[in-house]
Amino acid sequence: MALTVYLLYKLGTWLDNRLGTEPWFMLLGVFLAVATVFRQLIEEFWE
């Protein structure tokens, strides 16, 4: 789960550096990662 957050953070940072849009893609990546991990936790809890 932490790997998901880290990878999307790094992808967002890379896109920001490439496109000059700091910090928007990094924030989007972290938000998507946290939402994905939260969804996975809920699915595991309700099984």
Backbone as ProteinMPNN parsed JSONL, in Angstrom:
{"seq_chain_A": "MALTVYLLYKLGTWLDNRLGTEPWFMLLGVFLAVATVFRQLIEEFWE", "coords_chain_A": {"N_chain_A": [[0.817, -1.191, 0.0], [1.906, 1.239, 0.79], [3.73, 1.444, -1.204], [2.185, 2.042, -3.433], [1.363, 4.683, -2.873], [3.878, 5.935, -2.834], [4.83, 5.468, -5.492], [2.907, 6.811, -7.11], [3.251, 9.368, -6.113], [5.908, 9.887, -6.933], [5.562, 9.711, -9.72], [3.805, 11.861, -10.145], [5.453, 13.985, -9.298], [7.492, 13.798, -11.199], [6.037, 14.373, -13.555], [5.253, 16.997, -12.939], [7.765, 18.303, -12.862], [8.542, 17.945, -15.494], [6.538, 19.248, -16.955], [6.325, 21.687, -15.74], [4.412, 22.334, -13.766], [4.263, 22.462, -10.998], [2.642, 22.296, -7.832], [0.793, 20.477, -8.81], [0.353, 17.925, -10.24], [1.7, 16.198, -8.531], [0.193, 16.477, -6.186], [-2.263, 15.509, -7.145], [-1.511, 12.866, -7.751], [-0.851, 11.866, -5.179], [-3.329, 12.161, -3.904], [-4.939, 10.399, -5.458], [-3.606, 8.007, -4.907], [-3.957, 7.716, -2.112], [-6.748, 7.546, -2.02], [-7.103, 5.17, -3.459], [-5.78, 3.283, -1.822], [-7.333, 3.548, 0.495], [-9.779, 2.615, -0.482], [-9.077, -0.059, -1.025], [-8.564, -0.949, 1.581], [-11.129, -0.728, 2.728], [-12.548, -2.584, 1.151], [-11.22, -4.964, 1.908], [-11.887, -5.021, 4.607], [-14.667, -5.415, 4.591], [-14.993, -7.955, 3.607]], "CA_chain_A": [[0.0, 0.0, 0.0], [2.799, 2.401, 0.811], [4.366, 1.499, -2.521], [1.249, 2.744, -4.312], [1.472, 6.117, -2.575], [5.203, 6.388, -3.262], [4.936, 5.475, -6.956], [2.099, 7.892, -7.671], [3.918, 10.613, -5.726], [7.055, 10.075, -7.825], [5.038, 9.984, -11.058], [3.307, 13.233, -10.127], [6.602, 14.884, -9.219], [8.153, 13.757, -12.507], [5.208, 15.129, -14.494], [5.361, 18.416, -12.58], [9.067, 18.803, -13.306], [8.573, 17.912, -16.958], [5.578, 20.195, -17.522], [6.384, 22.954, -15.017], [3.105, 22.564, -13.144], [4.342, 22.143, -9.57], [2.673, 20.94, -7.309], [-0.523, 19.924, -9.117], [0.333, 16.494, -10.542], [2.109, 15.496, -7.325], [-0.98, 16.436, -5.308], [-3.223, 14.593, -7.753], [-0.994, 11.509, -7.561], [-0.994, 11.478, -3.771], [-4.761, 12.015, -3.642], [-5.389, 9.15, -6.076], [-3.006, 6.89, -4.183], [-4.627, 7.579, -0.814], [-8.105, 7.066, -2.299], [-6.994, 3.768, -3.863], [-5.444, 2.504, -0.63], [-8.516, 3.577, 1.354], [-10.757, 1.709, -1.094], [-8.605, -1.421, -0.798], [-8.776, -1.267, 2.992], [-12.562, -0.928, 2.942], [-12.924, -3.859, 0.534], [-10.711, -6.042, 2.75], [-12.621, -5.012, 5.865], [-16.028, -5.901, 4.413], [-15.038, -9.346, 3.111]], "C_chain_A": [[0.864, 1.26, 0.0], [3.492, 2.56, -0.535], [3.482, 2.24, -3.516], [1.357, 4.255, -4.114], [2.8, 6.659, -3.089], [5.299, 6.49, -4.784], [4.118, 6.597, -7.586], [2.64, 9.266, -7.281], [5.076, 10.908, -6.677], [6.601, 10.381, -9.249], [4.534, 11.421, -11.15], [4.425, 14.254, -10.086], [7.325, 14.947, -10.557], [7.357, 14.564, -13.538], [5.281, 16.63, -14.207], [6.679, 19.013, -13.066], [9.129, 18.9, -14.825], [7.701, 19.013, -17.568], [5.595, 21.565, -16.838], [5.087, 23.317, -14.323], [3.111, 22.3, -11.638], [3.285, 22.879, -8.778], [1.464, 20.113, -7.739], [-0.54, 18.434, -9.413], [0.778, 15.665, -9.342], [0.927, 15.38, -6.363], [-2.044, 15.483, -5.843], [-2.794, 13.146, -7.555], [-1.168, 11.023, -6.142], [-2.467, 11.276, -3.427], [-5.298, 10.705, -4.217], [-4.844, 7.931, -5.339], [-3.707, 6.655, -2.853], [-6.047, 7.056, -1.011], [-8.086, 5.584, -2.675], [-6.706, 2.875, -2.664], [-6.638, 2.443, 0.315], [-9.585, 2.619, 0.828], [-10.364, 0.25, -0.871], [-8.832, -1.844, 0.65], [-10.247, -1.529, 3.292], [-13.011, -2.26, 2.354], [-12.443, -5.038, 1.366], [-11.498, -6.139, 4.049], [-13.994, -5.655, 5.711], [-16.118, -7.314, 3.871], [-15.327, -10.312, 4.221]], "O_chain_A": [[0.577, 2.224, -0.71], [3.803, 3.675, -0.955], [3.986, 2.988, -4.354], [1.433, 5.01, -5.083], [2.842, 7.721, -3.71], [5.793, 7.488, -5.308], [4.593, 7.264, -8.505], [2.501, 10.224, -8.041], [5.216, 12.028, -7.168], [7.198, 11.227, -9.916], [4.811, 12.117, -12.127], [4.357, 15.279, -10.764], [7.724, 16.024, -11.0], [7.929, 15.341, -14.302], [5.36, 17.438, -15.133], [6.697, 20.112, -13.622], [9.71, 19.839, -15.369], [8.072, 19.631, -18.565], [4.948, 22.5, -17.311], [4.703, 24.486, -14.295], [2.078, 21.953, -11.066], [3.056, 24.054, -9.065], [1.143, 19.126, -7.077], [-1.391, 17.728, -8.873], [0.293, 14.551, -9.149], [0.687, 14.316, -5.794], [-2.656, 14.737, -5.078], [-3.618, 12.292, -7.228], [-1.587, 9.887, -5.921], [-2.815, 10.32, -2.733], [-6.03, 9.983, -3.539], [-5.551, 6.937, -5.17], [-4.016, 5.515, -2.507], [-6.501, 6.208, -0.243], [-8.96, 4.828, -2.253], [-7.326, 1.822, -2.511], [-6.922, 1.386, 0.879], [-10.218, 1.9, 1.601], [-11.216, -0.584, -0.563], [-9.246, -2.974, 0.911], [-10.572, -2.457, 4.034], [-13.773, -2.99, 2.989], [-13.173, -6.016, 1.522], [-11.747, -7.241, 4.537], [-14.442, -6.367, 6.609], [-17.221, -7.829, 3.69], [-15.401, -11.518, 3.986]]}, "name": "protein", "num_of_chains": 1, "seq": "MALTVYLLYKLGTWLDNRLGTEPWFMLLGVFLAVATVFRQLIEEFWE"}
